[in-house]
Amino acid sequence: MIVTIHQPEHLPWLGLLDKASQADLWVLLDNVQYRRHYFQNRNRIRSSNGATYLTVPVHATWGNDLIKDVTVDNHSNWQTKCWKTLQQSYARAPHFREYAGYFADLYSKHWESLVDLNGDIIRFLLGAFRIEVETRLASTIECSGAASDLLLSICQNVGATVYLSGISGRDYLELDDWARAGIEVRFQEFYHPVYRQCFEPFMPCMSSVDLLFNHGPDAHQVLLDRSTPRLGHVFL
């Protein structure tokens, strides 16, 4: 079984969906420290002003909160702001209307848990991109340790035979430990597809909704068909 492990990011980018498409199980790493000013509560979309962040305000302290414990700060009307920004940015996108209903419903709900919100979006995107992968929360899996040891513990407990890592895993994975455990480690090589956007010039590394709204059901092929025009190696 091929397992990949990654934090439950908000409106994740294409590189993360590409990695999920190569796995049988995606463990959402929610039992590690929340990272402020990163992609766990925000992501970028392509607007007429360039790259624009959609941000979910959260209650989090510096360096103390696990992702699974982070709650949404509902004192501001962030849902209305995000929904209006999406509408303004993608009103001309050929396939926006096909998926607008999901996002209208998403932003009409009251969310308390950031993981619940992100998990809902991730499941929607996996379905929209026709990516068949099981998802589980790391907090529901018996595991221990930190960094490489934590990931190895998770993989051992779910019965992984292969661990698919992002390219940054080369910097911290203790490969000898994985070899002794009998788990093969592979590293993702992601080359970002180039596709039609609503505005020029093309900007990579947007949320995956950018590709979805612009190409609809063909987004799956644009992302995964290696004949699609590509940029050089890209990672976040």
Stockholm file with secondary structure:
# STOCKHOLM 1.0

chainA/1-236         MIVTIHQPEHLPWLGLLDKASQADLWVLLDNVQYRRHYFQNRNRIRSSNGATYLTVPVHATWGNDLIKDVTVDNHSNWQTKCWKTLQQSYARAPHFREYAGYFADLYSKHWESLVDLNGDIIRFLLGAFRIEVETRLASTIECSGAASDLLLSICQNVGATVYLSGISGRDYLELDDWARAGIEVRFQEFYHPVYRQCFEPFMPCMSSVDLLFNHGPDAHQVLLDRSTPRLGHVFL
#=GR chainA/1-236 SS CEEEEECCCSSCBHHHHHHHHTCSEEEECCSSBCCTTSSSSEEEEEETTEEEEEECCEECCTTTCBGGGCEECTTSCHHHHHHHHHHHHHTTSTTHHHHHHHHHHHTTSCCCBHHHHHHHHHHHHHHHTTCCCEEEEGGGSCCCCSHHHHHHHHHHHHTCSEEEECGGGGGTCCHHHHHHTTCEEEECCCEEECCCCSSSSCCCSCBTHHHHHHHGGGHHHHHHCTTSCEEEECCC
#=GC SS_cons         CEEEEECCCSSCBHHHHHHHHTCSEEEECCSSBCCTTSSSSEEEEEETTEEEEEECCEECCTTTCBGGGCEECTTSCHHHHHHHHHHHHHTTSTTHHHHHHHHHHHTTSCCCBHHHHHHHHHHHHHHHTTCCCEEEEGGGSCCCCSHHHHHHHHHHHHTCSEEEECGGGGGTCCHHHHHHTTCEEEECCCEEECCCCSSSSCCCSCBTHHHHHHHGGGHHHHHHCTTSCEEEECCC
//
